[in-house]
């Protein structure tokens, strides 16, 4: 049912699915929700982001079977959408074609008109004028190693963009199956940043690049600390990506896609391990939660130890799969955690993960979930 999102409700939950977008709104208690959608009907929406620098603005990475990959913008909390007049595209002389958009990221506080987009084949685009024009950051896709980049099961894609909040020349990207690359000069040059990260499917187990990063995040309160859920484990870097430490011990599986960070505590992280019966093969694995039990694992010490969170989650015959954009956290206290499945369920916790509820079901396959506190 198409209902207009309530501007008076400050908590906005937004879902990108294989059949369009949906939004849910609530007050700060987050007990009762209003539902709106579908919007952008029929389009695959790989990712959505709220641009808090421009009140009411939602951004969507849309992949249409008719119009191809497009960036859409909503100025009314997701009720109506407009495609950017200019779209991120490779120069004609490159001979390359954008296949899909995977991720969209508003810029820093200091650059209020900047948006970034991650695409397939693995590439980074930037707009400095709210999407009116775009340029490719070609230094990345033309990196000397790029001719040897290989796709993951989902494609050769750039799916994670992490910006240093105060140093505008520094950023990191996550690519499948390439790994993490970083820049310290505003994107003029890039280097692989994968030391200590396994690639069990490669002849060399710790290569310079070629790892399959599934999700990359950093907490704004601790920007030198990076976390990634990888095909071959969960990792933390305390050196801005220069070296990585395996923090998978205590998890029932090294494999998974989603990764969440507590908004108030940079040492509290969340993952959802998935079945790795065949997970050591690229594209392999049954790809449902380990043991068919939906368990969120939380660490309060940056991955040194883990605890399972199960209260309110199905613990039998839960053949569920979560994609890389399938978890989000809000900025309220206590922190809200939201996770969405490829079979159309949304689960959430209003107390940092201690207790969970089913918020919505019977939706199309959910590709991404995001949340914003808008007031």
Residue pairs with C-beta under 8 A, 6 or more apart in sequence:
1 35
1 36
2 36
2 37
2 38
2 39
3 34
3 35
3 36
4 36
4 76
4 79
5 12
5 23
5 25
5 34
5 36
5 76
5 77
5 78
5 79
6 25
6 34
7 56
7 76
7 77
7 374
9 25
9 26
9 27
9 34
10 27
10 28
10 373
10 374
10 375
11 25
11 26
11 27
11 28
11 30
11 330
11 332
11 336
11 371
11 372
11 373
11 374
12 23
12 24
12 25
12 50
12 77
12 78
12 371
12 372
12 373
12 374
13 23
13 24
13 25
13 26
13 33
13 328
13 338
13 346
13 359
13 369
13 370
13 371
14 21
14 22
14 23
14 24
14 48
14 50
14 58
14 78
14 369
14 370
14 371
14 372
15 21
15 22
15 23
15 24
15 37
15 48
15 340
15 346
15 363
15 366
15 368
15 369
16 45
16 46
16 47
16 48
16 60
16 61
16 325
16 366
16 367
16 368
16 369
17 38
17 44
17 45
17 344
17 363
17 364
17 365
17 366
17 367
18 44
18 364
18 365
18 367
19 38
19 41
19 42
19 43
19 364
19 365
20 37
20 38
20 39
20 40
20 41
20 42
20 43
20 45
20 364
21 37
21 38
21 39
21 40
21 45
21 48
21 60
21 78
21 81
22 35
22 36
22 37
22 38
22 39
22 363
23 35
23 36
23 37
23 39
23 77
23 78
23 79
24 33
24 34
24 35
24 36
24 346
24 359
24 360
25 33
25 34
25 36
25 77
26 32
26 33
26 34
28 332
28 373
29 350
30 332
30 336
30 348
30 350
31 350
33 359
33 360
35 360
36 78
36 79
38 364
39 78
39 79
39 80
39 81
40 60
40 62
40 72
40 81
42 64
42 65
43 62
43 63
43 64
43 65
44 62
44 63
44 64
44 65
44 367
45 60
45 61
45 62
45 63
45 367
45 368
46 61
46 62
46 63
46 100
46 101
46 102
46 103
46 325
46 367
46 368
47 60
47 61
47 101
47 102
47 103
47 104
47 325
47 367
47 368
47 370
48 58
48 59
48 60
48 61
48 78
48 104
48 368
48 370
49 58
49 59
49 104
49 105
49 106
49 370
50 57
50 58
50 59
50 106
50 370
50 372
50 374
51 57
51 58
51 59
51 106
51 115
52 106
52 372
52 374
53 106
53 107
53 109
53 112
54 112
54 130
55 374
56 74
56 75
56 76
56 77
56 374
57 73
57 74
57 75
58 73
58 74
58 77
58 78
59 71
59 72
59 73
59 74
59 104
59 106
59 115
60 71
60 72
60 73
60 74
60 81
60 104
61 69
61 71
61 101
61 102
61 103
61 104
61 117
62 69
62 70
62 71
62 72
62 83
62 101
63 69
63 70
63 100
63 101
64 70
67 83
68 98
69 87
69 88
69 98
69 99
69 100
69 101
69 119
70 83
70 84
70 87
70 101
71 83
71 84
71 87
71 88
71 101
71 104
71 115
71 117
71 131
72 81
72 82
72 83
72 84
73 81
73 82
73 83
73 84
73 130
73 131
74 80
74 81
74 82
77 374
84 127
84 131
84 132
84 134
85 132
86 131
86 132
86 133
86 134
87 134
88 98
88 101
88 117
88 119
88 125
88 127
88 134
88 136
89 98
89 134
90 96
90 97
90 98
90 123
90 136
91 136
96 121
96 123
96 141
98 119
98 120
98 123
99 119
99 120
99 121
99 155
100 119
100 120
100 155
100 157
101 117
101 118
101 119
101 120
102 118
102 119
102 120
102 157
102 158
102 159
103 117
103 118
103 158
103 159
103 160
103 161
103 325
104 115
104 116
104 117
104 118
105 115
105 116
105 117
105 118
105 161
105 163
106 114
106 115
106 116
107 113
107 114
107 115
107 116
107 163
108 114
108 163
108 165
108 166
108 168
109 165
110 168
111 128
111 168
113 127
113 128
113 129
113 130
114 126
114 127
114 128
115 126
115 127
115 130
115 131
116 124
116 125
116 126
116 127
116 161
116 163
117 124
117 125
117 126
117 127
117 134
118 124
118 125
118 157
118 158
118 159
118 160
118 161
118 173
119 125
119 157
119 158
120 155
120 156
120 157
120 158
121 141
121 155
121 156
121 157
122 140
122 141
122 146
122 149
122 156
122 157
122 158
122 175
122 176
122 178
123 136
123 137
123 140
123 141
123 158
124 136
124 137
124 140
124 141
124 158
124 161
124 173
124 187
125 134
125 135
125 136
125 137
126 134
126 135
126 136
126 137
126 187
127 133
127 134
127 135
137 187
139 183
139 187
139 188
139 189
139 190
140 146
140 158
140 173
140 181
140 183
140 187
140 190
143 181
143 190
145 192
145 208
145 209
148 210
149 156
149 175
149 177
149 178
149 209
149 210
150 156
150 177
150 178
150 210
151 157
151 176
151 177
152 176
152 177
152 212
152 231
152 282
152 283
153 176
153 282
153 283
154 176
155 176
156 175
156 176
156 177
156 178
157 175
157 176
158 173
158 174
158 175
159 174
159 175
159 176
159 215
159 324
160 172
160 173
160 174
160 213
160 215
160 216
160 217
160 324
161 171
161 172
161 173
162 171
162 172
162 173
162 174
162 216
162 217
162 218
162 226
163 170
163 171
164 170
164 171
164 218
164 223
165 220
165 223
166 223
167 223
168 186
169 183
169 184
169 185
169 186
170 182
170 183
170 184
170 240
171 182
171 183
171 187
172 180
172 181
172 182
172 183
172 193
172 216
172 218
172 226
172 241
173 180
173 181
173 182
173 216
174 180
174 213
174 214
174 215
174 216
174 228
175 181
175 213
176 212
176 213
176 214
177 210
177 211
177 212
177 231
177 282
178 209
178 210
178 211
178 213
179 192
179 193
179 194
179 197
179 209
179 210
179 211
179 212
179 213
180 192
180 193
180 194
180 197
180 211
180 213
180 216
180 226
180 228
180 241
181 190
181 191
181 192
181 193
181 209
182 190
182 191
182 193
182 240
182 241
183 189
183 190
183 191
192 208
192 209
193 237
193 241
193 242
194 207
194 208
194 209
194 211
194 244
195 206
195 242
195 243
195 244
196 206
196 235
196 243
196 244
196 245
196 246
197 206
197 211
197 213
197 228
197 230
197 232
197 233
197 235
197 244
198 205
198 206
198 211
198 230
198 232
198 233
198 246
199 205
199 206
199 207
199 210
199 211
199 212
199 231
199 232
200 231
200 232
200 280
201 212
201 231
201 232
201 280
201 281
201 282
202 210
211 230
211 231
211 232
212 230
212 231
212 232
212 282
213 228
213 230
213 231
214 228
214 229
214 230
214 231
214 256
214 257
214 259
214 324
215 228
215 229
215 257
215 258
215 259
215 324
215 325
216 226
216 227
216 228
216 259
217 226
217 227
217 228
217 259
217 260
217 261
218 225
218 226
218 227
219 225
219 261
219 266
221 266
222 266
223 240
224 238
224 239
224 240
225 236
225 237
225 238
225 266
225 302
226 236
226 237
226 240
226 241
227 234
227 235
227 236
227 237
227 259
227 261
227 269
227 303
228 234
228 235
228 244
228 259
229 256
229 257
229 258
229 259
229 271
229 324
230 254
231 255
231 279
231 282
232 254
232 255
232 280
233 246
233 247
233 248
233 254
234 246
234 247
234 248
234 251
234 254
234 256
234 259
234 271
234 303
235 244
235 245
235 246
235 247
235 248
236 244
236 245
236 247
236 302
236 303
237 243
237 244
237 245
238 245
245 303
247 299
247 302
247 303
247 304
248 254
250 297
250 305
250 306
251 271
251 273
251 297
251 306
252 273
252 290
252 291
252 295
253 273
253 274
253 275
253 276
253 279
253 290
254 273
254 276
254 279
255 273
255 274
255 275
255 276
255 279
255 285
256 271
256 272
256 273
256 274
256 322
257 272
257 274
257 322
257 323
257 324
257 326
258 270
258 271
258 272
258 322
258 323
258 324
258 325
258 326
258 327
258 339
259 269
259 270
259 271
259 327
260 269
260 270
260 271
260 327
260 328
260 329
260 337
260 339
261 268
261 269
261 270
261 329
262 268
262 269
262 270
262 329
262 335
262 352
263 329
263 330
263 331
263 332
263 335
264 331
264 333
264 335
265 300
266 302
267 299
267 300
267 301
267 302
268 298
268 299
268 300
268 352
269 298
269 299
269 302
269 303
270 296
270 297
270 298
270 327
270 329
270 337
270 353
271 296
271 297
272 289
272 294
272 295
272 296
272 297
272 322
272 326
272 327
272 339
273 289
273 290
273 295
273 297
274 285
274 287
274 288
274 289
274 290
274 321
274 322
275 285
275 286
275 287
275 288
275 289
275 290
275 291
275 292
276 285
276 290
277 285
277 286
278 284
278 285
278 286
279 285
279 287
287 321
288 318
288 319
288 320
288 321
289 295
289 318
289 319
289 320
289 321
289 322
292 316
292 317
292 318
292 319
293 310
293 313
293 314
293 315
293 316
293 318
294 310
294 313
294 314
294 315
294 318
294 320
294 347
295 308
295 309
295 310
295 313
295 315
296 308
296 309
296 310
296 313
296 337
296 339
296 353
296 356
297 306
297 307
297 308
297 309
298 306
298 307
298 309
298 352
298 353
299 305
299 306
299 307
300 307
309 349
309 353
309 354
309 356
311 354
311 355
311 356
312 347
312 349
312 355
312 356
312 357
312 358
313 347
313 356
314 320
320 341
320 342
320 343
320 345
321 341
321 342
321 343
322 339
322 340
322 341
322 342
323 342
323 366
323 367
323 368
325 367
325 368
325 369
325 370
326 339
326 340
326 341
326 342
326 366
326 368
326 369
327 337
327 338
327 339
327 340
327 369
328 337
328 338
328 339
328 369
328 370
328 371
329 335
329 336
329 337
329 338
329 371
330 336
330 338
330 371
330 372
330 373
331 373
332 373
334 350
334 351
334 352
335 352
336 348
336 349
336 350
336 371
337 348
337 349
337 352
337 353
338 346
338 347
338 348
338 359
338 369
338 371
339 346
339 347
339 348
339 369
340 346
340 347
340 366
340 368
340 369
341 347
341 366
342 365
342 366
342 367
343 365
344 361
344 362
344 363
344 364
344 365
344 366
345 358
345 360
345 361
345 363
345 366
346 358
346 359
346 360
346 361
346 363
346 366
346 369
347 356
347 357
347 358
347 359
348 356
348 357
348 359
349 355
349 356
349 357
350 357
